[in-house]
Amino acid sequence: MQVERVQALALGMLNELPEKFIRPAHEQPLNTKAVEEIAVPVISLAKPHNIIVEEASEAAAQWGFFLITDHGIPASLIEELQKVGKEFYMLPQEEKEAYANDPASGRFDGYGTRMTKNHDDKVEWIDYFFHHTAPPSKVN
């Protein structure tokens, strides 16, 4: 099964990427090495609201992402979330599918995986777990 081959690659169990996942040269990034002088925008939630909005808007427009600090989430909770996330994605495919979402029935929360071919017949793989956290009426 293709999903298992990709998962094996992600877990370091395969040494090379199957050809169908390699993007054409013109679509590959030119620079994949870190540039030391450039830092990702960091936005502190301890600042006044108007400054947070301004900084987030600018970072999103210029970078497309940013790092949030002073959010009040304990580091231990973040570490635990990362740990259980890794454990979940290391489960066999059949076990992950026990938590599958079902958009056709209106249930979007849960596990999903999708492989689609783009116009160059290259495969794009997406593996995700979607979970509602708000409003409380949507939490499963």
C-alpha positions in Angstrom: 0.0 0.0 0.0 1.3 3.5 -1.0 0.5 5.1 2.4 2.6 2.6 4.3 5.6 3.2 1.9 5.4 6.9 2.5 5.1 6.4 6.3 8.1 4.2 6.2 10.0 6.9 4.4 8.9 9.5 7.0 10.1 7.2 9.8 13.5 6.7 8.2 12.8 3.1 7.2 13.4 3.8 3.5 16.5 5.5 2.0 15.1 7.3 -1.0 12.0 9.0 -2.1 9.9 7.2 -4.7 10.1 9.0 -8.1 6.3 9.8 -8.1 6.8 12.1 -5.1 9.7 14.2 -6.5 8.6 17.5 -7.9 10.1 18.8 -11.2 13.3 20.9 -10.9 11.4 24.1 -11.7 9.1 23.5 -8.7 11.8 22.7 -6.2 13.1 25.4 -3.8 16.4 27.0 -4.9 17.7 27.5 -1.3 16.9 24.9 1.3 19.7 25.9 3.7 19.0 28.1 6.7 20.1 31.7 6.4 21.6 32.8 9.8 20.9 36.5 9.4 17.1 35.9 8.9 14.8 35.2 11.9 11.2 34.1 11.7 8.8 36.8 13.1 8.1 36.4 16.8 4.9 37.8 18.2 4.4 38.1 22.0 0.9 37.9 23.2 2.0 40.0 26.2 1.9 43.1 24.0 -1.1 45.4 23.6 -3.8 44.0 21.3 -3.4 46.6 18.6 0.3 45.9 18.3 -0.3 42.1 18.2 -2.8 42.6 15.3 -0.4 44.9 13.4 2.6 42.5 13.9 0.6 39.4 13.0 -0.8 41.1 9.9 2.6 42.2 8.7 4.2 38.8 9.4 1.4 36.9 7.7 1.7 39.2 4.6 5.5 39.1 4.4 6.2 35.6 5.7 3.0 33.6 5.7 3.7 32.4 9.3 5.1 33.5 12.6 6.0 32.2 16.1 3.8 33.1 19.0 5.3 33.5 22.5 3.8 34.4 25.9 0.6 32.4 25.1 0.4 30.8 28.5 0.5 27.2 27.3 2.9 25.2 29.5 5.9 23.7 27.6 5.1 20.3 29.2 1.6 20.3 27.6 3.2 21.2 24.2 5.7 18.4 24.6 2.9 15.9 25.6 0.9 16.9 22.5 4.0 16.3 20.3 4.6 12.9 21.9 1.0 11.6 21.5 1.0 13.0 17.9 4.1 11.0 17.0 2.7 7.9 18.7 -0.6 8.2 16.8 1.1 8.6 13.4 3.4 5.6 14.1 0.3 3.4 14.5 -0.5 0.9 11.7 -2.7 2.4 9.0 -5.7 0.3 10.1 -5.6 1.6 13.6 -5.4 5.2 12.5 -8.4 4.7 10.3 -10.5 3.7 13.3 -10.4 7.5 14.0 -11.2 8.5 10.5 -13.2 11.6 9.7 -16.3 11.4 7.4 -16.8 14.7 5.5 -19.7 13.1 3.6 -21.7 12.8 6.9 -20.6 16.2 8.0 -18.1 14.9 10.5 -14.8 16.6 9.7 -13.0 15.9 13.0 -10.7 12.9 13.1 -7.9 11.3 11.0 -7.7 11.7 7.3 -5.2 10.9 4.6 -5.2 12.0 1.0 -3.0 11.3 -2.0 -3.7 13.2 -5.2 -1.9 13.5 -8.5 -1.0 16.9 -9.7 -0.9 17.9 -13.4 2.7 16.4 -13.7 1.5 13.1 -12.3 3.4 13.7 -9.1 1.8 12.5 -6.0 0.9 14.9 -3.2 0.4 13.2 0.2 -1.4 14.8 3.1 -1.9 13.0 6.4 -3.9 14.9 9.1 -5.9 14.8 12.3 -8.5 17.5 12.6 -10.0 18.3 16.0 -12.5 21.0 17.0 -11.5 22.8 20.1 -14.2 25.5 20.0 -17.0 26.2 20.3 -17.7 23.6 23.0 -20.7 22.4 21.1 -18.4 21.2 18.3 -15.9 19.3 20.5 -16.1 15.6 20.0 
